[in-house]
């Protein structure tokens, strides 16, 4: 199989191509307005390439027919791709790359009531980490996995939902600001990866050591690698969750720890009195 064969989309998605094009276009235009380091640009493009290769190439064919490749695909969609892109801190850059009329409309929407409500949901410190874990584990329920792999609409919903939840989650964890204005406190950004990592590792271990086929759908579709048994495929997929996904979460934890130490060294950690005054000013009526 040639490189062209590997890069040919298994299922062409015009919507995905449009989103990749618009995101890349906005980021490139934004780099002409804001100074973006080579490292940040590298992070952005690595993340974009990882997401594209996982969703819109021949890899998707194998992800539909091998459980461990399916788990590797979701490791990229849920963890690595969003982690790299959000590590580039592209928000301000991409907004600057939009046409002026778009920026004004986006600004007006963000300060409107629906906009504030949407932002509050997308950055909620409880909802986002819970959603991050629930989407991964929920689609691993054998019955849910079975129907998600058979119905192309559920399959695309599954992939897109884990990507979006990944962006939401890493947006909170990689925030380098003190709290407020950051949603999660520096300490919360350290604890959150631990809380989200443990259930994924536990489920990964259970899948690894289960001695019967939890996901016969991959046999039904026809396994793409001849000679690999269902239990071997399943064990490797479980290890992917148990070890590799846990490693990515540990990286997020270490980054959050580095942020805490940096803010502490600059004396930018708010004390309890500052937090109390901020809360009181937020709830008190305007004079």
ABEGO torsion letter per residue (X at the ends): XBAAAAABBABBBAAAAAAAAAAAAAAAAAAAABBBBAAAAAAAAAAAAAAAAAAABAAAAAAAABAAAAAAAAAAAAAAAAAAAAAAGAAAAAAAABBAAAAAAAAAAAABAAAAAAAAAAABAAAAAAAAAAAAAAAABAAAAAAAAABAAAAAAAAAAAAAAAAAAAAAAABABBOOABABBAAAAAAAAAAAAAAAAAAAAAAAABABBABAAAAAAEBABBGBBAAAAAAAAAAAAAAAAAAAAAAAAAAAAAAAAAAAAAGABBBAAAAAAAAAAAABBBX
